[in-house]
Amino acid sequence: MKLIDFKKVKDGKFIKNYELKYLNNDGKEKIFEIISHNDYESASEIGQKSSGVSIVALDESLQKMLILKEFRMGVNKQIYNLCAGRMEKGETPEECIRRELLEESGLELKRVVRILPPSFAAVALSDIKNQIAIVVVKGTPTGQNASANEWIVPNMYSKSEALNLVENEEFTSRAQLATYMFAMGAFDNLCLKEAEK
């Protein structure tokens, strides 16, 4: 596949639409559409910037995980998700984590266990990248700091409750995987090892 042309076709407030023209393996032109949070001058910039964080938040005992039930306008329904958000200009991932936890759940960041390198969120339609953060939090979820454009109910779930949600409710894919891994105990040793450092 060879990229032969690139152009912005729509410039929205939060989302930009681009068309990428490729020469495919049969020598024919293929138009591929993507969305991005970023303004680009050239195709070489695509996928270079990380725009936010997704937060796997565990309580201090490591036995409960924060999972949000939220209304998502893009699918017009309530789904389960991780606490997540876009980084504001000049904000570090850790500052974004602290702010998003407070805004979406009312919880306070106690410590960052690990922030993974940026990864693509939905490569079939976008170059949007975010970072998965595994953190320990303290406090009681309230959700009282969400904006008027958000409907969020945060809750801390035990492993058995989390597994029940995974098996019976609709999730975002990253939240579903993180919740399943939590239910299976995948974060226990990681959090304990990081605490010993």
N, C-alpha and C positions, 0 to 999 in steps of 0.2 A: 504494500500500500504506500502510495506516495501522495503527500499533501501538495496540491497545486494552487489552491486559492483559499482565502480566509477573509470573512467580512462580518461586521456587526450588522444585524438586521433589526434589532430593537433594543432600545436603551431605557429600561424601566427604572424605577426608584431603587429597587433592591436587586433585581435580576436583569442581566443582560443576555440577549439571545445572539448566537453566532451561527453562521453557516461555514462549514469546512468542506471544501471540495477535494476529493481524493481521486486518484487514478487507481482503480482496483487491479487485482491480479489478472483480470481478463483484458486490461487496457481500456476499460470503460470508466466514465466519470460517475462518481457516487457522491451525492450531497448528504452530509451528516450534520444534523442540528444539535447544538448543545446550549445549555444555560450555564451562567456563571454569576458569582457575586462581583467579579472583577472586570475592570475596564482594561482592554488589551489593545496595544498598537500592532503587535505581530503575533503570529501563531506560536512562536518560540516561548512566549510567556505563559501559555496555557498550562494549568496544573502546577505552577511554581509556588503559589501562595496558599498557606493554611488560613482558614477563615474562622475557625471556632473550636469548641471543645464539647465532648460528650463525657459525662461524669458517672463513673461507677462508684457510688458513695455507700460506704459501709459504716455501721455504728461502731462504737468503741469496743464492743464485745466481739465484733466481726460476725455476729450471728443474725444481723438484720441488714437489709439492703433498701436504699431509697429507690422507689419506683413511682413515677408520676402517671396518673390517669389524666389525660388532657384532651381537649377538643382541638383537632387539627383541621384547619380550614381547607387544606389541600385535598383531604379525603372526606370532608364533611361528616366526621364522626369522632367519637371518643376512642382513643387508643392508649396503650401503655407505652411509656417511653422513659428514657434516661433524662435526667436533668441535663440540659445542653443549651448552648447559645453561641452567638457570633462574638468574636473579639472586637472590642471597640478600638478605634485608632489609638495606637501607642500603648495598648494594653498587653501585658504578658499573659501567657496561658494560665499561670497561677492566679493572677489578678482576675481574669475572666471566670475561673472556677469559683473563687470566693464570691464574686458578685452574683453569678448565676445561681449558686446554692442559696444565697440569701433571698434573691428575687423570687425564685420558683418554689422554694421549700421552707424558707425561714431558718434553715440549718446553718451552723457555723463550721467552717473548715478547721479541722484539728491538725491534720497533717496530710501531705501528699505522699502516697506510696510510690507511684510511678506515673509518669506522663509518657505515653508512647509517641513515636514519631508520627508525623502527619500521614493520613491515609485517605484514599478517595471514598466519598460517601455513596456515590451512585454513578459509576463510570459509563453506564449505558446512556445517560442523558446529561451528564454534568462533569465539570472538572473540580467541583467543590471538594475541598479537603478539610478534615478536622483531626483533632488529636483526642484519643481516648485517655482519660485520666482515671486512675484508681486512687481513691482518697478515703480517709477516715473523717467522719463528721461527729459533731455533738449538738445536742439540743432536741427539740420536739418539732416535727414538721407542722407548719401552719399554712403555707401558701397564701398568706395575706398580703404579700408584696408584689404579686403578679400584676401586670398592666391591665388596663381595661380591655385590651385586645386578646387577652389570654384567659382560658378557663383551665385551671390546674388544680388537681387534688393530689398532694404529695402524701405518701405513706411509707412507713418502714415495714418490710415484710420479712418473715422468717423464711428459712430454706423451704420448708414444706408449703407454706403459703405461696412463695415465689414459683415453685414447680407447678402448683395448681393453676396459677395465672398463665404460665407458659403453655400449659396443655389446653386451656379453655378460653383464652382471651386473645384479642388482636394486638400486635406489637409492631413497632418499627423493627427492622431486622437486627440492627446492632443491639437494641435493648433486649430483644428476645434471646439472642446469643449470650449476652452478659448475664441476664437473669438466670438462664439455664446453667451457665457455668457457676454462678453463685450457689444455686440450689444443689449442685453436685460437689460443692466444697472447693472449687478451683482456686479461690482467692485466699483461703485460709493460710496456707504456708507462705505464699508471697507476702502477705501483710505482716506475718510474724517475722519472716526473714528480714524484711526491710526495716522493721522496728528495731531489730538487733544491731543494725549498722550504726 
